[in-house]
Amino acid sequence: MLKLDGVALIRGGRLLFEGLDLTLAAGEAVLLTGPNGVGKSSLIRLSAGLLRATSGTVERSGAAALADEGLALDPRQPLAQALGFWARLDGGDAAAGMRAMGLERLAPVPVRMLSTGQRKRAVLARVIATGAPLWLLDEPGNGLDAEGLERLAAAMASHRATGGAILAASHQLLGLDEARRVALA
Ligand SMILES: Nc1ncnc2c1ncn2[C@@H]1O[C@H](COP(=O)(O)OP(=O)(O)OP(=O)(O)O)[C@@H](O)[C@H]1O
């Protein structure tokens, strides 16, 4: 689903990593770890096709969904409608995303009024709703309470059980204890 071969990335004149190989097949997850500024978010963006590798190749098969610090939801719209916009484009299921992240009660609330943790849940609901096989998650646990973290872990387990794959960058374990780890240093 994702294959990085001998990838190097220079950003801001600094070599972040080189010779990086990573493959992610259906049902697999990789937890990307490493200190602040080492290049985890950059690797996620590179995997999403939003950055170009300095050398090496990045191959993706099938659709990918990205969750990062960007909300990508219209702040003026009620949550259900804002998520519905993407679900219509993706042929996805906004209600399933909201259910998975426990957001049903917030369906009529404008996105701009959501709290930090509620926004994070909304971003994850957007990813879940896409139905994309590859999830690229940059610090998906940030801002989530214990219940939100449990929901995220359950959603990731269910995604993998149905043939999805996940690349997650995080300082937390996210319930991915048995997942492969790639440590950038
Ligand atoms: N747009 C940019 N232009 C130039 N350099 C950048 C840009 N964005 C990030 N960088 C640099 O690339 C390096 C890696 O950043 P990145 O966000 O990938 O790290 P990270 O491992 O995700 O860090 P954190 O754990 O703090 O989230 C940092 O030194 C950062 O300053």
The ligand as a Gaussian input file, in Angstrom:
#p B3LYP/6-31G(d) Opt

LIG

0 1
 N        8.443000      24.284000       5.471000
 C        9.639000      24.008000       5.970000
 N       10.761000      24.532000       5.430000
 C       11.967000      24.261000       5.938000
 N       12.166000      23.461000       6.999000
 C       11.086000      22.927000       7.566000
 C        9.772000      23.158000       7.093000
 N        8.913000      22.490000       7.878000
 C        9.657000      21.845000       8.791000
 N       10.962000      22.110000       8.605000
 C       12.077000      21.605000       9.403000
 O       12.196000      20.220000       9.179000
 C       12.601000      19.579000      10.381000
 C       11.672000      18.420000      10.665000
 O       10.389000      18.908000      10.993000
 P        9.188000      17.915000      11.280000
 O        7.982000      18.760000      11.540000
 O        9.116000      16.905000      10.194000
 O        9.677000      17.198000      12.623000
 P        8.915000      16.218000      13.636000
 O        9.803000      15.037000      13.853000
 O        7.537000      15.939000      13.143000
 O        8.882000      17.080000      14.957000
 P        7.839000      17.115000      16.208000
 O        8.104000      15.892000      17.058000
 O        8.242000      18.372000      16.908000
 O        6.457000      17.180000      15.624000
 C       12.622000      20.648000      11.473000
 O       13.957000      21.038000      11.674000
 C       11.818000      21.762000      10.882000
 O       12.281000      23.022000      11.330000

